[in-house]
Amino acid sequence: MATRTIWKGAISFGLVHIPVGLHTATTESGVDFDWLDKRSMDPVGYKRINKRTGKEIDKDNIVKGVEYEDGQYVIISPEEIAEAYPRTTQTIEIQQFVDAADVSFVYLERPYYVAPINKGQKVYALLRDTLAKTGKIGIAKVVIQTKQHLAALIPSGDALVLDLMRWGDDVKPQDELDLPKSGARAMAPSASELKMAKMLVEDMSGKWDPALYKDEFKAAVMDLVARKVKAGKTETVFEPQEETPAYADNVIDLTELLQRSLKGNRKAPAAAKKAASGKAPAKKAAAKKAPAKAAKTAKATKAARARKAA
């Protein structure tokens, strides 16, 4: 089944631009518990509450502040944020190629499938195969929904995967942990211990098959849900409806730059970035959710309460 494209742009390195789209690579497997009012079975949402007065406030009265000292804030407007960092391109801009083994898995956070668009299949396959054969991955920067991310571009079978990464200062160092030092004599296993440990690992080894591992907690809860449904122990809840967001479809195809690069046009990184930035930027994909239909929701909630009262 085809997946929805959540972002469109291009992979960029040197003079090469590969038009691509991002697709979610994961799904939530846990049990989705919704909050309900036990008196009326109405959905319970999240309110914007003034922590001092306890009163709900309108979103128009909310501003963004950065705490620079205890209790002291600097207020920053959306316009000031945009002016401070105005560069929001539709580009997965590769900064460097590194050995895949050098990047610890603790930096990887969220994967997305990257698929070629606008006749970019051949250049896409070239980059994917080159990375796979050299054992390299691309370290890139990308802006998604106005937020900049560090990311790793990783070959995976027929696909390239863009894995959003944690920034270097977001990963805590191991210095404060009480860890056994690698190679320390006091921790070195005896020959017999090492032999038995290897035998145990080999005995429990097998080919990786993700289908073998299931969420047993979710299965148990959903089995309980099925039994309650069968027994007629259900409640009717009227949920607010949301509209499907629209996405822009305006990506620049710069595959001619690939041809120039392959013919020996080796420009310096700074010159390459300048050449690439000379092109008109693609429009930023709209990713904001449309607001819920308040009038329809209020009507449904009123009807539900009327039925409860009856």
Secondary structure, 3 states (H helix, E strand, C coil): CCCCCCEEEEEEECCEEEEEEEEECCCCCCCCCCCECCCCCCECCCCCECCCCCCECCHHHCCEEEEEECCEEEEECHHHHHHHCCCCCCEEEEEEEEEHHHCCHHHEEEEEEEEECCCCHHHHHHHHHHHHHHCEEEEEEEEECCEEEEEEEEEECCEEEEEEECCHHHCCCCCCCCCCCCCCHHHCCCHHHHHHHHHHHHHCCCCCCHHHCCCHHHHHHHHHHHHHHHCCCCCCCCCCCCCCCCCCCCCCCCHHHHHHHHCCCCCCHHHHHHHHHCCCCCCCCCCCCCCCCHHHHHHHHHHHHHHHHC
